[in-house]
Amino acid sequence: MRDDAFFAEDPEPPGRGLYTLNTSITTRHLPTPQSPLPSRPDVKAKAKAKSKPYSPRLTVSARSNAFRQRFFPDATLRDWNDWRWQNSHRIRSAEQLARIIQLAPDEAAAIARHQGPLPLAVGPYYASLLDEHNPLQAIRRTVVPASAEFTHTPGEDDDPLGEDGDSPIPGLVHRYPDRVLLLATGLCSTYCRYCTRARLVGASGELSIKKSNLERALDYIETTPAIRDVLISGGDPLSLDDERLDWLLGRLRRVPHLEFLRLGTKMPAVLPQRITPALVKVLKKHKPWLSIHFTHPDELTPEVAEACNRLADAGLPLGSQTVLLKGVNDDVPTMKTLLQGLLKIRVKPYYLYQADPISGSAHFRTSVDQGLAIIRGLRGHTSGYAVPTFVVDAPGGGGKIPLLPDYIAGRDGDDLLLRNYAGEIYRYTDPAGQLGRDKTERTFHAPTVQEHL
């Protein structure tokens, strides 16, 4: 274990070589992205490396390859598949982004005005998924700033879930009796504009988690026997390198009262190149569950499918978490396509979140009614495994509250009247029950419910 900076991530992690975006596609010659990278390998080593054909460790789709050749022509396939190269070449300014997409006036104005804590950062791989011409494209809206971020509405807060109030130690949230949230890093490869922890990433760069605070958090976990479940999040814990992640997971696995370890990550969706054989070996060793943040079907690329299948093949349980976002995924067809697509790559849809009321997020939030309508449109119309639990994370620290459409139509004597997915009413004989008695009793011409497997 190294010194206090062991868990302090560099704003630009090291990568291979120094490359520039191709400026031939624009009449404006803008500054090239610079990164504090080591010099290129010596000529002999490079020639030796080129003597053998490179076999990518992860699928490179035709779309990704075309994007690489157009905007990063000096980057090899080996570079493109290196997650550190991807992180060191994140798009972090309007000038860099304008080479890749045609910035709408609102986007350009928002980036110029931005002085808040949540940086602009989009990895090259994820940038390859953005529609060059359409500012209303779903995933483009989730990563490119908009002027609506500067409009604050009633009920919004920088810490809407009250996590700071449940934090006995910096970087640790203990809200539920038997589980804690451990924030291992403030770094993400790509930042979501609706991030509920935008306050933590810092105005001038990513939050650094000091080893001293991490040690205090681990001591708290080790000396609190009631804790049986630890969710490691951030930031994105898969931003940590393999050595650091191995150390952290190993330290937690040695706590005798811990039964369940989870990693909350968006890395398989935004940077599938991170899912290397070496990382999978570390994860297989410690056996955490992974809660992967997916947003839209556009994220389900060949690279993502291979990354998730690689994790599943290692025996790692995969679940998804999706935030309901206005104009992004707030309709049944889009959500059904996403959730069914996740099942294909062996990711079980777990939670559908009502968007948290963080400051400047009104343009992303739907009504709660819309979330219930989506669940109603899924239940019975697709596999039960594809239907997530819809939850509101109650502001002020109330925790996750599950919501379901109301399938109880009322009561007729001893019969409970139930409404199925098609809106049809069925009877279930339930003489001792109380459900439905608070509703206006009506007489329904409904058949007696038969037993079904």
C-alpha positions, -999 to 999 in steps of 0.1 A, spaced: 0 0 0 16 33 -10 13 67 7 -17 91 11 -20 97 -26 -26 60 -34 -63 66 -41 -58 101 -56 -65 98 -93 -47 120 -117 -71 143 -136 -57 128 -168 -45 92 -162 -14 82 -181 -18 68 -216 4 58 -246 17 85 -268 5 120 -277 -21 123 -304 -42 151 -318 -76 152 -332 -79 154 -370 -85 191 -378 -91 186 -415 -128 185 -411 -131 221 -399 -120 254 -413 -111 266 -378 -77 254 -366 -83 251 -329 -58 241 -301 -51 204 -300 -58 184 -268 -28 182 -246 -22 156 -219 7 150 -194 17 118 -211 50 100 -212 70 102 -244 64 77 -272 82 43 -270 115 43 -287 116 36 -324 131 1 -321 104 -10 -296 77 5 -318 90 -13 -349 92 -46 -330 56 -41 -318 45 -34 -354 62 -66 -367 34 -87 -352 -3 -80 -362 -23 -67 -333 -53 -88 -323 -78 -65 -304 -87 -78 -269 -121 -63 -274 -143 -59 -304 -139 -27 -323 -171 -20 -342 -171 -5 -377 -185 27 -362 -158 30 -336 -131 23 -361 -143 49 -386 -145 74 -358 -109 66 -347 -96 69 -382 -114 102 -387 -107 120 -355 -77 102 -340 -58 91 -371 -25 86 -353 -41 63 -327 -36 26 -333 -61 -1 -325 -40 -10 -296 -43 26 -284 -80 27 -289 -85 -4 -269 -63 9 -240 -87 24 -214 -59 46 -201 -54 61 -236 -92 66 -237 -91 85 -203 -61 106 -213 -78 117 -245 -112 127 -230 -129 156 -247 -128 183 -220 -134 216 -238 -158 233 -263 -129 235 -288 -123 198 -287 -159 189 -288 -166 212 -317 -143 191 -339 -165 161 -333 -200 174 -333 -216 206 -345 -223 224 -313 -257 240 -311 -257 277 -299 -272 266 -266 -246 239 -261 -217 263 -269 -232 290 -246 -236 265 -217 -201 253 -220 -187 288 -221 -208 298 -190 -202 267 -170 -184 273 -137 -200 247 -116 -185 216 -101 -194 190 -128 -168 191 -155 -173 184 -192 -156 151 -200 -165 126 -227 -143 97 -236 -134 91 -273 -153 58 -274 -185 74 -260 -180 104 -283 -182 80 -312 -218 73 -303 -229 109 -304 -249 122 -334 -228 149 -350 -257 170 -362 -286 164 -337 -284 182 -303 -316 164 -293 -301 130 -296 -308 112 -264 -273 103 -252 -258 135 -265 -282 154 -242 -269 134 -212 -232 144 -216 -232 178 -233 -240 208 -211 -272 228 -218 -283 262 -207 -312 246 -188 -286 235 -162 -285 271 -149 -323 272 -141 -330 261 -106 -365 252 -95 -382 246 -61 -372 214 -44 -338 211 -60 -306 208 -40 -269 201 -45 -273 171 -21 -310 162 -27 -307 127 -11 -292 141 21 -261 119 18 -239 144 37 -262 142 67 -257 104 68 -220 105 64 -202 97 97 -168 99 78 -160 117 46 -166 93 17 -189 70 36 -227 71 38 -245 49 64 -282 53 58 -296 18 61 -289 -3 92 -270 -31 75 -253 -15 45 -231 15 36 -221 34 5 -183 38 1 -171 65 -23 -138 53 -35 -131 80 -62 -145 111 -77 -133 103 -112 -155 91 -141 -144 86 -177 -175 104 -189 -197 127 -168 -235 125 -169 -251 159 -167 -278 146 -143 -252 132 -118 -266 132 -83 -231 136 -68 -220 165 -91 -211 184 -59 -183 159 -52 -162 160 -83 -147 195 -76 -148 228 -95 -113 224 -109 -110 187 -114 -120 153 -101 -123 147 -63 -93 129 -48 -101 103 -21 -72 105 4 -59 73 19 -64 87 54 -101 92 49 -104 58 32 -87 42 61 -111 58 85 -140 46 64 -126 11 63 -120 11 101 -157 22 105 -168 -8 84 -145 -32 102 -157 -21 137 -195 -20 129 -207 -56 129 -242 -46 118 -228 -38 83 -232 -68 60 -233 -50 26 -210 -25 11 -217 -6 -22 -185 9 -37 -193 38 -58 -180 74 -65 -174 86 -92 -168 53 -108 -148 27 -88 -136 11 -121 -116 43 -127 -92 29 -101 -64 8 -116 -64 -29 -110 -38 -27 -82 -59 -3 -62 -91 -21 -68 -76 -54 -59 -63 -39 -26 -97 -23 -17 -118 -54 -25 -93 -76 -7 -94 -54 24 -132 -56 24 -133 -93 18 -113 -98 49 -140 -82 71 -157 -113 87 -192 -97 90 -194 -85 54 -215 -108 33 -221 -88 1 -200 -65 -20 -213 -44 -49 -197 -21 -74 -218 8 -88 -203 16 -123 -211 30 -157 -178 19 -171 -190 -11 -191 -215 13 -209 -192 43 -215 -158 27 -216 -160 -11 -223 -123 -11 -230 -118 -10 -192 -132 -46 -190 -98 -62 -196 -88 -98 -188 -67 -85 -160 -96 -66 -145 -119 -95 -148 -93 -116 -130 -94 -92 -101 -131 -91 -100 -135 -129 -102 -110 -132 -73 -132 -110 -50 -167 -118 -65 -185 -85 -61 -219 -79 -78 -220 -52 -104 -247 -26 -107 -242 -11 -142 -257 23 -151 -273 22 -186 -293 50 -201 -304 43 -236 -304 15 -263 -277 35 -282 -253 23 -256 -258 -14 -264 -229 -17 -289 -209 -47 -299 -181 -35 -276 -205 -32 -246 -220 -66 -253 -186 -83 -253 -176 -65 -221 -207 -76 -203 -205 -111 -216 -169 -112 -204 -180 -103 -169 -209 -127 -169 -186 -155 -182 -165 -149 -151 -195 -157 -129 -201 -121 -119 -237 -112 -113 -248 -81 -134 -277 -58 -127 -286 -25 -143 -297 8 -129 -314 33 -152 -324 69 -145 -357 80 -161 -349 111 -181 -372 134 -200 -366 132 -238 -340 105 -234 -358 73 -223 -392 83 -210 -414 63 -233 -423 26 -233 -407 16 -267 -373 31 -258 -373 16 -223 -384 -18 -236 -357 -19 -262 -331 -10 -236 -343 -35 -210 -347 -64 -235 -313 -56 -249 -298 -58 -215 -312 -93 -210 -295 -103 -242 -261 -94 -228 -270 -111 -194 -276 -79 -174 -307 -81 -152 -327 -48 -151 -328 -39 -114 -338 -3 -107 -355 24 -127 -349 56 -108 -370 87 -108 -344 114 -116 -331 130 -84 -339 168 -80 -303 180 -82 -298 217 -88 -304 225 -125 -320 192 -135 -357 202 -142 -352 197 -179 -344 160 -172 -371 152 -148 -404 136 -158 -435 133 -136 -436 103 -113 -468 94 -132 -447 89 -163 -425 64 -146 -456 44 -134 -470 45 -169 -438 30 -183 -439 2 -157 -475 -4 -166 -465 -6 -203 -438 -31 -195 -455 -54 -170 -472 -83 -190 -459 -69 -223 -424 -83 -219 -405 -108 -198 -408 -103 -161 -370 -104 -159 -370 -72 -181 -391 -52 -157 -371 -32 -132 -383 -18 -98 -393 18 -102 -381 38 -72 -380 73 -59 -350 81 -38 -368 103 -13 -352 137 -9 -337 145 25 -325 110 32 -357 90 31 -341 62 11 -355 43 -19 -393 40 -21 -406 15 -46 -437 25 -66 -461 2 -85 -491 9 -107 -523 2 -87 -536 -32 -98 -562 -35 -71 -596 -24 -85 -616 -29 -53 -635 -56 -35 -669 -73 -40 -678 -91 -8 -652 -118 -2 -637 -113 -36 -606 -91 -42 -609 -74 -76 -576 -73 -95 -568 -55 -127 -544 -74 -150 -518 -59 -175 -545 -57 -202 -569 -37 -179 -592 -67 -174 -608 -73 -140 -605 -107 -123 -617 -120 -90 -596 -136 -63 -615 -151 -33 -600 -136 -2 -625 -135 27 -600 -126 54 -583 -98 34 -586 -61 38 -571 -49 5 -596 -30 -16 -620 -23 12 -611 14 11 -622 16 -25 -657 21 -37 -673 -13 -39 -685 -21 -73 -700 -51 -89 -679 -64 -117 -688 -91 -142 -655 -108 -138 -646 -145 -138 -632 -163 -108 -594 -162 -110 -580 -196 -119 -547 -209 -106 -519 -204 -130 -483 -216 -129 
